[in-house]
Amino acid sequence: MDKVNSYFGYKLIDEIKIQTFGFEKDKKNERRIKEKFTKNLQEKINKIRNESLKNSLSQLLKTIKNES
């Protein structure tokens, strides 16, 4: 800013803001990956024969999904 302003001889630039793009796209992709992971994990949990273990893991998965 100082170099540009000194080149022109007056305060041409007061502030500079940097804006990034693609952040929302990354969030959507991350959400899709999490949904696929949790779906696959739930399918594996459903194959467990021990009902107590199955229920515990299902509850854990629900808790994890609610926190993210």
Beta strands, then each sheet from edge to edge (+ up, - down):
end
